[in-house]
Amino acid sequence: MTERGTGDGPTPPPRSEEELLQRAQQLAGLPLAALAARTGLPLPRDMRRAKGHAGTLLELALGADAASRPLPDFSGLGIELKSIPVNALGAPTESTYLCVAPLRGAGGQRFEQSIVWRKLRRILWVPIESDATLPLAERRIGWPLLWSPDEEQARILREDWEELMELLATGSFAQLDARVGVYLQIRPKAANARSLAPSFDAAGLPAATLPRGFYLRTRLTRRILGVDART
């Protein structure tokens, strides 16, 4: 377990979008060791526990207040925070987790009322160096970007969501693999293959399957970060 240190601790929630962006810009260029010292949350010694740690440090430093609630991280501003690992050329190295996918009760929802859209409407992206040769402590924070999907991106995301939700609602888990969706995909999100969650099968009968989550493909995050697809 990671122990809490003696840093400045979490900051209060930002009062405006401008204040949030300014805070994030002031972190650009800092190594994660400096951010850990500032927040009082030490970096894990075991790299297997490092995934997601940078995001936790940023939440503390920037004043995120949603905690585990199904809300954007800065609930008063309606802004989600996403740290995104990038390579030396600034290209994202993995898909970006958004939220848990419902395995039951997926029918009858509208995209505009979904947790997915609440998370997507406004995102503060913060790149983090992810070169495996760099120790976690030396990985630096990049320049932040506030983003909202444009009309075309929102249309594609809605169509992806509707297709994926139909598969969830009908219990068509055999068809629900990572290849479905242009920008949005559903993938298993579990510690191991034994971590099953209650669901329904295609006949509507109780069943169990792997927990799943909504993810953004690098096809979209490359465009958001302005990175050429060839990098």
Backbone hydrogen bonds, N-H to C=O, Kabsch-Sander energy under -0.5 kcal/mol:
donor,donor_aa,acceptor,acceptor_aa,energy
5,G,40,G,-6.5
8,D,38,R,-2.7
9,G,38,R,-0.7
11,T,60,L,-2.3
20,L,16,S,-2.1
21,L,17,E,-2.5
22,Q,18,E,-2.3
23,R,19,E,-2.2
24,A,20,L,-2.3
25,Q,21,L,-2.5
26,Q,22,Q,-1.8
27,L,23,R,-0.6
27,L,24,A,-1.0
28,A,24,A,-0.7
28,A,25,Q,-0.7
29,G,141,I,-3.4
30,L,27,L,-2.2
32,L,139,R,-2.1
33,A,137,A,-2.1
34,A,31,P,-0.8
35,L,31,P,-1.6
36,A,32,L,-2.6
37,A,33,A,-2.0
38,R,34,A,-2.0
39,T,35,L,-2.2
40,G,36,A,-2.0
41,L,36,A,-1.0
47,M,45,R,-0.7
49,R,46,D,-2.0
50,A,47,M,-1.4
53,H,50,A,-2.3
54,A,50,A,-0.6
56,T,52,G,-1.6
57,L,53,H,-2.3
58,L,54,A,-2.3
59,E,55,G,-2.3
60,L,56,T,-2.0
61,A,57,L,-2.5
62,L,58,L,-2.6
63,G,59,E,-1.3
64,A,59,E,-2.2
65,D,73,D,-2.3
66,A,73,D,-1.7
69,R,66,A,-2.2
71,L,69,R,-2.6
74,F,79,I,-2.9
75,S,73,D,-0.9
77,L,74,F,-1.2
78,G,74,F,-1.5
79,I,74,F,-1.6
80,E,122,R,-2.8
82,K,124,L,-2.7
84,I,126,V,-2.1
86,V,128,I,-2.6
87,N,91,A,-2.3
90,G,87,N,-2.1
93,T,85,P,-2.2
96,T,216,L,-2.2
97,Y,95,S,-0.5
98,L,214,F,-3.2
99,C,214,F,-0.9
101,A,212,R,-2.7
109,Q,106,A,-0.6
113,Q,110,R,-1.3
114,S,111,F,-1.6
118,R,114,S,-1.9
119,K,115,I,-2.1
120,L,116,V,-1.7
121,R,117,W,-2.1
123,I,147,W,-2.9
124,L,80,E,-3.4
125,W,123,I,-0.8
125,W,145,L,-3.3
126,V,82,K,-2.6
128,I,84,I,-2.1
129,E,140,R,-2.3
130,S,86,V,-1.8
134,L,131,D,-2.0
138,E,135,P,-1.4
139,R,135,P,-0.7
139,R,136,L,-1.0
141,I,30,L,-2.3
142,G,127,P,-3.4
145,L,125,W,-2.2
147,W,123,I,-2.6
154,A,150,D,-2.9
155,R,151,E,-1.9
156,I,152,E,-2.2
157,L,153,Q,-2.6
158,R,154,A,-2.3
159,E,155,R,-2.3
160,D,156,I,-2.6
161,W,157,L,-2.5
162,E,158,R,-2.7
163,E,159,E,-2.1
164,L,160,D,-2.6
165,M,161,W,-2.9
166,E,162,E,-1.8
167,L,163,E,-1.5
168,L,164,L,-2.0
169,A,165,M,-3.1
170,T,166,E,-1.7
171,G,168,L,-1.3
172,S,167,L,-2.3
173,F,171,G,-1.7
175,Q,172,S,-1.0
176,L,172,S,-0.5
176,L,173,F,-0.6
177,D,175,Q,-1.6
180,V,177,D,-1.7
185,Q,215,Y,-2.6
187,R,213,G,-2.1
189,K,211,P,-3.1
195,S,192,N,-1.8
196,L,194,R,-1.7
197,A,209,T,-3.7
199,S,207,A,-2.8
200,F,103,L,-0.7
201,D,205,L,-2.5
202,A,171,G,-0.5
204,G,201,D,-2.2
207,A,199,S,-2.8
209,T,197,A,-2.5
213,G,187,R,-2.6
214,F,99,C,-3.0
215,Y,185,Q,-2.9
216,L,96,T,-2.8
217,R,183,Y,-3.0
220,L,217,R,-1.2
221,T,217,R,-1.8
222,R,218,T,-2.4
223,R,219,R,-0.6
224,I,220,L,-2.3
225,L,221,T,-2.3
226,G,222,R,-0.7
226,G,223,R,-0.6
227,V,222,R,-2.9
231,T,228,D,-1.9
